[in-house]
């Protein structure tokens, strides 16, 4: 019986074009979604954009555009990125959508009487993070994430009673009822909770928000704090506003996939908002690291971003998918360079997988060998465990070990010599083993390199197998 599986990316701000860090998150999430579809699960995969941020307002002002025009234009780039990377999302949520506004206001009302109150406040605010920081959290008096000075903000806002949930949240995370992966991130969150949870501001004055955002129900002078509204996207996209069939079917999320910079919002604020509203919690939170350039964090604000559109145009989406999944560590920060990407292309794709497929298909075509196809869906528990632990690099290493084993089979058995010696039965046995081995590799590859997997499957399931064009032509130096 098929199970439901609901998976999400975070929703990025649209104050600038998407960079390769978000491409990584899309590709990781897509691989998990495709893997679950292949298993027969009914998958709902959500991504989208955060359009109600003050960052977006300030960026629109800089360009002399209305905020709506600005976010519509920039959101298009995020939608296009999904297309060029061959991302299989079921929906794309924009937080300026009407159903999102209504859903956010419904969530607010569900928690209002119990956990929302109004008070005057003065604090240090980072516009980049859209977050208040305590002085003890600063690094050299700057935001630890953006390395910028913070603004002193003083106003009357609505607050959420986060402090009331300290023990409950700690218990849920410790017991893995809300599982945070990897364990190092779980421990980081537990340490943060141990320091004592303070109530947090969940609204901004219309004046400071520049009249942009989700209005607070019953108080037109305030809009919702962008994180309160952004986190709600995971339920508003499922038609929480009208308790729609997708909400009933798919909530709670099976996994949220996010970057480490926004862990506090997802591991602390979000579960508590849901508890307060009496809604089930997500099951898992998977936290990936950052992509660095020459050891430095890549970010829009630091201006050292790599454009994923340029990479796809030059190397193709399958190459970009392969490199990010295999050579960017799933949870640690990793360096990116074009030299490493090109080296991986030559060694793994052109000389590895591509060469094996050409070699075996060529030998079958040349010797007119009949292949008896073994299309059984072989369950591979070890491989399942690797993917379910989000070890994308290890999953691809596992597949490439199988590629190396088949390469070795061809090199040691020398089918061309068997053909010369007229040993047809032996030749047929070796090439059948190799062809079926490659077919099984194509099945394992489907979540990661879907187009390549499809091409390989086509080659080895036709009646007359032919060598055809190389999957990954070698670079001409």
Secondary structure, DSSP 8 states (H G I E B T S, - for coil): ---EEEEEE--EE-SS---HHHHHHHHHHHHHHHHHHHTT-EEEEEEEEE---HHHHHHHHHHT--HHHHHHHHHHHHHHHHHHTT---SEEEETTSHHHHHHHHHHHHHHHHHHEEEEEEEEEEETTTTEEE-GGG-BTTB-TTT--B-EEEEEEEEEE-GGGGHHHHHHHHHTTSSEEESHHHHHHHHHHHHT----EE-EEEHHHHTT-S-EETTEEEEEE-HHHHHHTHHHHTTTGGGT-HHHHHH-S-SEEEEEGGGHHIIIIIHHHHHHHHT----SEEEEE--EEETTEE--TTTT----HHHHHHHH-HHHHHHHHHHHS-SSS-EE--HHHHHHHIIIIIIIIIIHHHHHHHHHHHHTT------------HHHHHHHHTT-HHHHHHHHHHHHHHHHHHHHHH-HHHHHHTT-HHHHHHHHHHHHHHHHHHHHHHTTT-HHHHHHHHHHHHSSS----S-SS-----
